[in-house]
């Protein structure tokens, strides 16, 4: 379990939720809220998995 200053680890379930959201072209903010992450964290993870993700924060 993560403490206040620690970042929670990405799980296979998190990645499984990220993939469909990126294919739906949901914005960074919408995806981040759905995954309880920051927009930057989800963008980095999406690029690590070679997912086409919108960098827009207006979603």
mmCIF file of the N, C-alpha and C atoms, coordinates in Angstrom:
data_MODEL
# 
_entry.id   MODEL 
# 
loop_
_atom_site.group_PDB 
_atom_site.id 
_atom_site.type_symbol 
_atom_site.label_atom_id 
_atom_site.label_alt_id 
_atom_site.label_comp_id 
_atom_site.label_asym_id 
_atom_site.label_entity_id 
_atom_site.label_seq_id 
_atom_site.pdbx_PDB_ins_code 
_atom_site.Cartn_x 
_atom_site.Cartn_y 
_atom_site.Cartn_z 
_atom_site.occupancy 
_atom_site.B_iso_or_equiv 
_atom_site.pdbx_formal_charge 
_atom_site.auth_seq_id 
_atom_site.auth_comp_id 
_atom_site.auth_asym_id 
_atom_site.auth_atom_id 
_atom_site.pdbx_PDB_model_num 
ATOM 1   N N  . UNK A 1 1  ? 0.839   -1.177 0.000   1.00 0.00 ? 1  UNK A N  1 
ATOM 2   C CA . UNK A 1 1  ? 0.000   0.000  0.000   1.00 0.00 ? 1  UNK A CA 1 
ATOM 3   C C  . UNK A 1 1  ? 0.883   1.239  0.000   1.00 0.00 ? 1  UNK A C  1 
ATOM 4   N N  . UNK A 1 2  ? 0.536   2.212  -0.785  1.00 0.00 ? 2  UNK A N  1 
ATOM 5   C CA . UNK A 1 2  ? 1.328   3.423  -0.921  1.00 0.00 ? 2  UNK A CA 1 
ATOM 6   C C  . UNK A 1 2  ? 1.040   4.390  0.215   1.00 0.00 ? 2  UNK A C  1 
ATOM 7   N N  . UNK A 1 3  ? 2.106   5.025  0.686   1.00 0.00 ? 3  UNK A N  1 
ATOM 8   C CA . UNK A 1 3  ? 1.921   6.074  1.686   1.00 0.00 ? 3  UNK A CA 1 
ATOM 9   C C  . UNK A 1 3  ? 1.587   7.369  0.976   1.00 0.00 ? 3  UNK A C  1 
ATOM 10  N N  . UNK A 1 4  ? 1.454   8.447  1.715   1.00 0.00 ? 4  UNK A N  1 
ATOM 11  C CA . UNK A 1 4  ? 1.026   9.716  1.133   1.00 0.00 ? 4  UNK A CA 1 
ATOM 12  C C  . UNK A 1 4  ? 1.947   10.196 0.010   1.00 0.00 ? 4  UNK A C  1 
ATOM 13  N N  . UNK A 1 5  ? 3.248   9.988  0.141   1.00 0.00 ? 5  UNK A N  1 
ATOM 14  C CA . UNK A 1 5  ? 4.200   10.486 -0.854  1.00 0.00 ? 5  UNK A CA 1 
ATOM 15  C C  . UNK A 1 5  ? 4.581   9.459  -1.905  1.00 0.00 ? 5  UNK A C  1 
ATOM 16  N N  . UNK A 1 6  ? 4.130   8.238  -1.761  1.00 0.00 ? 6  UNK A N  1 
ATOM 17  C CA . UNK A 1 6  ? 4.463   7.193  -2.719  1.00 0.00 ? 6  UNK A CA 1 
ATOM 18  C C  . UNK A 1 6  ? 3.429   7.139  -3.832  1.00 0.00 ? 6  UNK A C  1 
ATOM 19  N N  . UNK A 1 7  ? 3.904   6.762  -4.986  1.00 0.00 ? 7  UNK A N  1 
ATOM 20  C CA . UNK A 1 7  ? 3.019   6.595  -6.134  1.00 0.00 ? 7  UNK A CA 1 
ATOM 21  C C  . UNK A 1 7  ? 2.583   5.138  -6.184  1.00 0.00 ? 7  UNK A C  1 
ATOM 22  N N  . UNK A 1 8  ? 1.284   4.876  -6.287  1.00 0.00 ? 8  UNK A N  1 
ATOM 23  C CA . UNK A 1 8  ? 0.842   3.484  -6.347  1.00 0.00 ? 8  UNK A CA 1 
ATOM 24  C C  . UNK A 1 8  ? 1.334   2.815  -7.638  1.00 0.00 ? 8  UNK A C  1 
ATOM 25  N N  . UNK A 1 9  ? 1.713   1.566  -7.526  1.00 0.00 ? 9  UNK A N  1 
ATOM 26  C CA . UNK A 1 9  ? 2.198   0.827  -8.691  1.00 0.00 ? 9  UNK A CA 1 
ATOM 27  C C  . UNK A 1 9  ? 1.062   0.578  -9.673  1.00 0.00 ? 9  UNK A C  1 
ATOM 28  N N  . UNK A 1 10 ? 1.401   0.556  -10.952 1.00 0.00 ? 10 UNK A N  1 
ATOM 29  C CA . UNK A 1 10 ? 0.415   0.222  -11.985 1.00 0.00 ? 10 UNK A CA 1 
ATOM 30  C C  . UNK A 1 10 ? 0.209   -1.284 -11.972 1.00 0.00 ? 10 UNK A C  1 
ATOM 31  N N  . UNK A 1 11 ? -1.027  -1.702 -12.009 1.00 0.00 ? 11 UNK A N  1 
ATOM 32  C CA . UNK A 1 11 ? -1.353  -3.123 -12.039 1.00 0.00 ? 11 UNK A CA 1 
ATOM 33  C C  . UNK A 1 11 ? -1.799  -3.509 -13.451 1.00 0.00 ? 11 UNK A C  1 
ATOM 34  N N  . UNK A 1 12 ? -1.911  -4.797 -13.681 1.00 0.00 ? 12 UNK A N  1 
ATOM 35  C CA . UNK A 1 12 ? -2.408  -5.276 -14.974 1.00 0.00 ? 12 UNK A CA 1 
ATOM 36  C C  . UNK A 1 12 ? -3.838  -4.782 -15.206 1.00 0.00 ? 12 UNK A C  1 
ATOM 37  N N  . UNK A 1 13 ? -4.615  -4.666 -14.144 1.00 0.00 ? 13 UNK A N  1 
ATOM 38  C CA . UNK A 1 13 ? -5.982  -4.154 -14.250 1.00 0.00 ? 13 UNK A CA 1 
ATOM 39  C C  . UNK A 1 13 ? -5.972  -2.693 -14.691 1.00 0.00 ? 13 UNK A C  1 
ATOM 40  N N  . UNK A 1 14 ? -5.054  -1.899 -14.134 1.00 0.00 ? 14 UNK A N  1 
ATOM 41  C CA . UNK A 1 14 ? -4.931  -0.491 -14.526 1.00 0.00 ? 14 UNK A CA 1 
ATOM 42  C C  . UNK A 1 14 ? -4.621  -0.368 -16.014 1.00 0.00 ? 14 UNK A C  1 
ATOM 43  N N  . UNK A 1 15 ? -3.691  -1.192 -16.482 1.00 0.00 ? 15 UNK A N  1 
ATOM 44  C CA . UNK A 1 15 ? -3.325  -1.164 -17.902 1.00 0.00 ? 15 UNK A CA 1 
ATOM 45  C C  . UNK A 1 15 ? -4.517  -1.599 -18.744 1.00 0.00 ? 15 UNK A C  1 
ATOM 46  N N  . UNK A 1 16 ? -5.232  -2.605 -18.272 1.00 0.00 ? 16 UNK A N  1 
ATOM 47  C CA . UNK A 1 16 ? -6.422  -3.069 -18.982 1.00 0.00 ? 16 UNK A CA 1 
ATOM 48  C C  . UNK A 1 16 ? -7.493  -2.000 -19.093 1.00 0.00 ? 16 UNK A C  1 
ATOM 49  N N  . UNK A 1 17 ? -7.597  -1.136 -18.096 1.00 0.00 ? 17 UNK A N  1 
ATOM 50  C CA . UNK A 1 17 ? -8.557  -0.032 -18.136 1.00 0.00 ? 17 UNK A CA 1 
ATOM 51  C C  . UNK A 1 17 ? -8.038  1.109  -18.997 1.00 0.00 ? 17 UNK A C  1 
ATOM 52  N N  . UNK A 1 18 ? -6.731  1.294  -19.042 1.00 0.00 ? 18 UNK A N  1 
ATOM 53  C CA . UNK A 1 18 ? -6.133  2.383  -19.815 1.00 0.00 ? 18 UNK A CA 1 
ATOM 54  C C  . UNK A 1 18 ? -6.311  2.177  -21.315 1.00 0.00 ? 18 UNK A C  1 
ATOM 55  N N  . UNK A 1 19 ? -6.111  0.961  -21.786 1.00 0.00 ? 19 UNK A N  1 
ATOM 56  C CA . UNK A 1 19 ? -6.148  0.693  -23.223 1.00 0.00 ? 19 UNK A CA 1 
ATOM 57  C C  . UNK A 1 19 ? -7.461  1.099  -23.892 1.00 0.00 ? 19 UNK A C  1 
ATOM 58  N N  . UNK A 1 20 ? -8.628  0.695  -23.383 1.00 0.00 ? 20 UNK A N  1 
ATOM 59  C CA . UNK A 1 20 ? -9.866  1.103  -24.060 1.00 0.00 ? 20 UNK A CA 1 
ATOM 60  C C  . UNK A 1 20 ? -10.109 2.614  -24.006 1.00 0.00 ? 20 UNK A C  1 
ATOM 61  N N  . UNK A 1 21 ? -9.694  3.248  -22.915 1.00 0.00 ? 21 UNK A N  1 
ATOM 62  C CA . UNK A 1 21 ? -9.877  4.693  -22.809 1.00 0.00 ? 21 UNK A CA 1 
ATOM 63  C C  . UNK A 1 21 ? -9.043  5.431  -23.847 1.00 0.00 ? 21 UNK A C  1 
ATOM 64  N N  . UNK A 1 22 ? -7.851  4.918  -24.149 1.00 0.00 ? 22 UNK A N  1 
ATOM 65  C CA . UNK A 1 22 ? -7.021  5.579  -25.156 1.00 0.00 ? 22 UNK A CA 1 
ATOM 66  C C  . UNK A 1 22 ? -7.580  5.358  -26.554 1.00 0.00 ? 22 UNK A C  1 
ATOM 67  N N  . UNK A 1 23 ? -8.170  4.209  -26.806 1.00 0.00 ? 23 UNK A N  1 
ATOM 68  C CA . UNK A 1 23 ? -8.743  3.970  -28.138 1.00 0.00 ? 23 UNK A CA 1 
ATOM 69  C C  . UNK A 1 23 ? -10.012 4.777  -28.343 1.00 0.00 ? 23 UNK A C  1 
ATOM 70  N N  . UNK A 1 24 ? -10.682 5.161  -27.260 1.00 0.00 ? 24 UNK A N  1 
ATOM 71  C CA . UNK A 1 24 ? -11.872 6.012  -27.346 1.00 0.00 ? 24 UNK A CA 1 
ATOM 72  C C  . UNK A 1 24 ? -11.484 7.478  -27.496 1.00 0.00 ? 24 UNK A C  1 
ATOM 73  N N  . UNK A 1 25 ? -10.184 7.768  -27.469 1.00 0.00 ? 25 UNK A N  1 
ATOM 74  C CA . UNK A 1 25 ? -9.658  9.135  -27.586 1.00 0.00 ? 25 UNK A CA 1 
ATOM 75  C C  . UNK A 1 25 ? -10.165 10.035 -26.466 1.00 0.00 ? 25 UNK A C  1 
ATOM 76  N N  . UNK A 1 26 ? -10.332 9.465  -25.280 1.00 0.00 ? 26 UNK A N  1 
ATOM 77  C CA . UNK A 1 26 ? -10.720 10.276 -24.120 1.00 0.00 ? 26 UNK A CA 1 
ATOM 78  C C  . UNK A 1 26 ? -9.546  11.188 -23.781 1.00 0.00 ? 26 UNK A C  1 
ATOM 79  N N  . UNK A 1 27 ? -9.815  12.352 -23.290 1.00 0.00 ? 27 UNK A N  1 
ATOM 80  C CA . UNK A 1 27 ? -8.769  13.306 -22.938 1.00 0.00 ? 27 UNK A CA 1 
ATOM 81  C C  . UNK A 1 27 ? -7.970  12.866 -21.716 1.00 0.00 ? 27 UNK A C  1 
ATOM 82  N N  . UNK A 1 28 ? -6.840  13.500 -21.519 1.00 0.00 ? 28 UNK A N  1 
ATOM 83  C CA . UNK A 1 28 ? -5.939  13.149 -20.422 1.00 0.00 ? 28 UNK A CA 1 
ATOM 84  C C  . UNK A 1 28 ? -6.623  13.253 -19.065 1.00 0.00 ? 28 UNK A C  1 
ATOM 85  N N  . UNK A 1 29 ? -7.379  14.308 -18.851 1.00 0.00 ? 29 UNK A N  1 
ATOM 86  C CA . UNK A 1 29 ? -8.025  14.506 -17.557 1.00 0.00 ? 29 UNK A CA 1 
ATOM 87  C C  . UNK A 1 29 ? -9.078  13.440 -17.291 1.00 0.00 ? 29 UNK A C  1 
ATOM 88  N N  . UNK A 1 30 ? -9.866  13.111 -18.300 1.00 0.00 ? 30 UNK A N  1 
ATOM 89  C CA . UNK A 1 30 ? -10.915 12.102 -18.141 1.00 0.00 ? 30 UNK A CA 1 
ATOM 90  C C  . UNK A 1 30 ? -10.300 10.738 -17.820 1.00 0.00 ? 30 UNK A C  1 
ATOM 91  N N  . UNK A 1 31 ? -9.255  10.379 -18.529 1.00 0.00 ? 31 UNK A N  1 
ATOM 92  C CA . UNK A 1 31 ? -8.587  9.100  -18.277 1.00 0.00 ? 31 UNK A CA 1 
ATOM 93  C C  . UNK A 1 31 ? -7.968  9.103  -16.884 1.00 0.00 ? 31 UNK A C  1 
ATOM 94  N N  . UNK A 1 32 ? -7.299  10.188 -16.528 1.00 0.00 ? 32 UNK A N  1 
ATOM 95  C CA . UNK A 1 32 ? -6.651  10.275 -15.223 1.00 0.00 ? 32 UNK A CA 1 
ATOM 96  C C  . UNK A 1 32 ? -7.659  10.121 -14.092 1.00 0.00 ? 32 UNK A C  1 
ATOM 97  N N  . UNK A 1 33 ? -8.803  10.761 -14.209 1.00 0.00 ? 33 UNK A N  1 
ATOM 98  C CA . UNK A 1 33 ? -9.837  10.645 -13.180 1.00 0.00 ? 33 UNK A CA 1 
ATOM 99  C C  . UNK A 1 33 ? -10.375 9.222  -13.106 1.00 0.00 ? 33 UNK A C  1 
ATOM 100 N N  . UNK A 1 34 ? -10.562 8.587  -14.248 1.00 0.00 ? 34 UNK A N  1 
ATOM 101 C CA . UNK A 1 34 ? -11.084 7.222  -14.271 1.00 0.00 ? 34 UNK A CA 1 
ATOM 102 C C  . UNK A 1 34 ? -10.125 6.242  -13.595 1.00 0.00 ? 34 UNK A C  1 
ATOM 103 N N  . UNK A 1 35 ? -8.825  6.515  -13.711 1.00 0.00 ? 35 UNK A N  1 
ATOM 104 C CA . UNK A 1 35 ? -7.815  5.626  -13.145 1.00 0.00 ? 35 UNK A CA 1 
ATOM 105 C C  . UNK A 1 35 ? -7.268  6.114  -11.811 1.00 0.00 ? 35 UNK A C  1 
ATOM 106 N N  . UNK A 1 36 ? -7.784  7.243  -11.324 1.00 0.00 ? 36 UNK A N  1 
ATOM 107 C CA . UNK A 1 36 ? -7.302  7.839  -10.084 1.00 0.00 ? 36 UNK A CA 1 
ATOM 108 C C  . UNK A 1 36 ? -5.790  8.102  -10.154 1.00 0.00 ? 36 UNK A C  1 
ATOM 109 N N  . UNK A 1 37 ? -5.366  8.701  -11.263 1.00 0.00 ? 37 UNK A N  1 
ATOM 110 C CA . UNK A 1 37 ? -3.965  9.049  -11.514 1.00 0.00 ? 37 UNK A CA 1 
ATOM 111 C C  . UNK A 1 37 ? -3.878  10.492 -11.975 1.00 0.00 ? 37 UNK A C  1 
ATOM 112 N N  . UNK A 1 38 ? -2.667  11.003 -12.074 1.00 0.00 ? 38 UNK A N  1 
ATOM 113 C CA . UNK A 1 38 ? -2.489  12.336 -12.638 1.00 0.00 ? 38 UNK A CA 1 
ATOM 114 C C  . UNK A 1 38 ? -2.451  12.210 -14.156 1.00 0.00 ? 38 UNK A C  1 
ATOM 115 N N  . UNK A 1 39 ? -2.805  13.290 -14.882 1.00 0.00 ? 39 UNK A N  1 
ATOM 116 C CA . UNK A 1 39 ? -2.715  13.227 -16.344 1.00 0.00 ? 39 UNK A CA 1 
ATOM 117 C C  . UNK A 1 39 ? -1.304  12.861 -16.830 1.00 0.00 ? 39 UNK A C  1 
ATOM 118 N N  . UNK A 1 40 ? -0.289  13.366 -16.176 1.00 0.00 ? 40 UNK A N  1 
ATOM 119 C CA . UNK A 1 40 ? 1.088   13.052 -16.576 1.00 0.00 ? 40 UNK A CA 1 
ATOM 120 C C  . UNK A 1 40 ? 1.425   11.582 -16.404 1.00 0.00 ? 40 UNK A C  1 
ATOM 121 N N  . UNK A 1 41 ? 0.976   10.998 -15.309 1.00 0.00 ? 41 UNK A N  1 
ATOM 122 C CA . UNK A 1 41 ? 1.267   9.582  -15.042 1.00 0.00 ? 41 UNK A CA 1 
ATOM 123 C C  . UNK A 1 41 ? 0.638   8.685  -16.082 1.00 0.00 ? 41 UNK A C  1 
ATOM 124 N N  . UNK A 1 42 ? -0.598  8.963  -16.447 1.00 0.00 ? 42 UNK A N  1 
ATOM 125 C CA . UNK A 1 42 ? -1.255  8.105  -17.433 1.00 0.00 ? 42 UNK A CA 1 
ATOM 126 C C  . UNK A 1 42 ? -0.647  8.302  -18.803 1.00 0.00 ? 42 UNK A C  1 
ATOM 127 N N  . UNK A 1 43 ? -0.186  9.513  -19.128 1.00 0.00 ? 43 UNK A N  1 
ATOM 128 C CA . UNK A 1 43 ? 0.428   9.763  -20.427 1.00 0.00 ? 43 UNK A CA 1 
ATOM 129 C C  . UNK A 1 43 ? 1.732   8.989  -20.553 1.00 0.00 ? 43 UNK A C  1 
ATOM 130 N N  . UNK A 1 44 ? 2.539   9.015  -19.511 1.00 0.00 ? 44 UNK A N  1 
ATOM 131 C CA . UNK A 1 44 ? 3.810   8.281  -19.524 1.00 0.00 ? 44 UNK A CA 1 
ATOM 132 C C  . UNK A 1 44 ? 3.552   6.791  -19.675 1.00 0.00 ? 44 UNK A C  1 
ATOM 133 N N  . UNK A 1 45 ? 2.613   6.267  -18.918 1.00 0.00 ? 45 UNK A N  1 
ATOM 134 C CA . UNK A 1 45 ? 2.319   4.825  -18.977 1.00 0.00 ? 45 UNK A CA 1 
ATOM 135 C C  . UNK A 1 45 ? 1.770   4.440  -20.343 1.00 0.00 ? 45 UNK A C  1 
ATOM 136 N N  . UNK A 1 46 ? 0.919   5.275  -20.909 1.00 0.00 ? 46 UNK A N  1 
ATOM 137 C CA . UNK A 1 46 ? 0.360   4.981  -22.231 1.00 0.00 ? 46 UNK A CA 1 
ATOM 138 C C  . UNK A 1 46 ? 1.473   4.937  -23.278 1.00 0.00 ? 46 UNK A C  1 
ATOM 139 N N  . UNK A 1 47 ? 2.403   5.874  -23.205 1.00 0.00 ? 47 UNK A N  1 
ATOM 140 C CA . UNK A 1 47 ? 3.506   5.873  -24.163 1.00 0.00 ? 47 UNK A CA 1 
ATOM 141 C C  . UNK A 1 47 ? 4.435   4.686  -23.949 1.00 0.00 ? 47 UNK A C  1 
ATOM 142 N N  . UNK A 1 48 ? 4.594   4.253  -22.714 1.00 0.00 ? 48 UNK A N  1 
ATOM 143 C CA . UNK A 1 48 ? 5.415   3.065  -22.448 1.00 0.00 ? 48 UNK A CA 1 
ATOM 144 C C  . UNK A 1 48 ? 4.807   1.828  -23.103 1.00 0.00 ? 48 UNK A C  1 
ATOM 145 N N  . UNK A 1 49 ? 3.503   1.800  -23.201 1.00 0.00 ? 49 UNK A N  1 
ATOM 146 C CA . UNK A 1 49 ? 2.815   0.655  -23.807 1.00 0.00 ? 49 UNK A CA 1 
ATOM 147 C C  . UNK A 1 49 ? 2.454   0.919  -25.267 1.00 0.00 ? 49 UNK A C  1 
ATOM 148 N N  . UNK A 1 50 ? 3.039   1.983  -25.830 1.00 0.00 ? 50 UNK A N  1 
ATOM 149 C CA . UNK A 1 50 ? 2.862   2.339  -27.235 1.00 0.00 ? 50 UNK A CA 1 
ATOM 150 C C  . UNK A 1 50 ? 1.393   2.521  -27.594 1.00 0.00 ? 50 UNK A C  1 
ATOM 151 N N  . UNK A 1 51 ? 0.643   3.157  -26.719 1.00 0.00 ? 51 UNK A N  1 
ATOM 152 C CA . UNK A 1 51 ? -0.759  3.455  -26.972 1.00 0.00 ? 51 UNK A CA 1 
ATOM 153 C C  . UNK A 1 51 ? -0.855  4.876  -27.500 1.00 0.00 ? 51 UNK A C  1 
ATOM 154 N N  . UNK A 1 52 ? -1.720  5.080  -28.460 1.00 0.00 ? 52 UNK A N  1 
ATOM 155 C CA . UNK A 1 52 ? -1.954  6.410  -29.004 1.00 0.00 ? 52 UNK A CA 1 
ATOM 156 C C  . UNK A 1 52 ? -2.879  7.140  -28.041 1.00 0.00 ? 52 UNK A C  1 
ATOM 157 N N  . UNK A 1 53 ? -2.349  8.147  -27.380 1.00 0.00 ? 53 UNK A N  1 
ATOM 158 C CA . UNK A 1 53 ? -3.125  8.817  -26.353 1.00 0.00 ? 53 UNK A CA 1 
ATOM 159 C C  . UNK A 1 53 ? -3.143  10.321 -26.604 1.00 0.00 ? 53 UNK A C  1 
ATOM 160 N N  . UNK A 1 54 ? -4.295  10.903 -26.392 1.00 0.00 ? 54 UNK A N  1 
ATOM 161 C CA . UNK A 1 54 ? -4.448  12.339 -26.530 1.00 0.00 ? 54 UNK A CA 1 
ATOM 162 C C  . UNK A 1 54 ? -3.777  13.035 -25.367 1.00 0.00 ? 54 UNK A C  1 
ATOM 163 N N  . UNK A 1 55 ? -3.009  14.065 -25.656 1.00 0.00 ? 55 UNK A N  1 
ATOM 164 C CA . UNK A 1 55 ? -2.369  14.836 -24.592 1.00 0.00 ? 55 UNK A CA 1 
ATOM 165 C C  . UNK A 1 55 ? -3.257  15.965 -24.120 1.00 0.00 ? 55 UNK A C  1 
ATOM 166 N N  . UNK A 1 56 ? -4.429  16.080 -24.707 1.00 0.00 ? 56 UNK A N  1 
ATOM 167 C CA . UNK A 1 56 ? -5.359  17.140 -24.331 1.00 0.00 ? 56 UNK A CA 1 
ATOM 168 C C  . UNK A 1 56 ? -5.826  16.938 -22.902 1.00 0.00 ? 56 UNK A C  1 
ATOM 169 N N  . UNK A 1 57 ? -5.875  18.023 -22.146 1.00 0.00 ? 57 UNK A N  1 
ATOM 170 C CA . UNK A 1 57 ? -6.389  17.950 -20.788 1.00 0.00 ? 57 UNK A CA 1 
ATOM 171 C C  . UNK A 1 57 ? -7.841  18.389 -20.741 1.00 0.00 ? 57 UNK A C  1 
ATOM 172 N N  . UNK A 1 58 ? -8.448  18.610 -21.892 1.00 0.00 ? 58 UNK A N  1 
ATOM 173 C CA . UNK A 1 58 ? -9.834  19.070 -21.949 1.00 0.00 ? 58 UNK A CA 1 
ATOM 174 C C  . UNK A 1 58 ? -10.836 17.939 -22.044 1.00 0.00 ? 58 UNK A C  1 
ATOM 175 N N  . UNK A 1 59 ? -10.519 16.753 -21.581 1.00 0.00 ? 59 UNK A N  1 
ATOM 176 C CA . UNK A 1 59 ? -11.434 15.642 -21.771 1.00 0.00 ? 59 UNK A CA 1 
ATOM 177 C C  . UNK A 1 59 ? -12.189 15.333 -20.610 1.00 0.00 ? 59 UNK A C  1 
# 
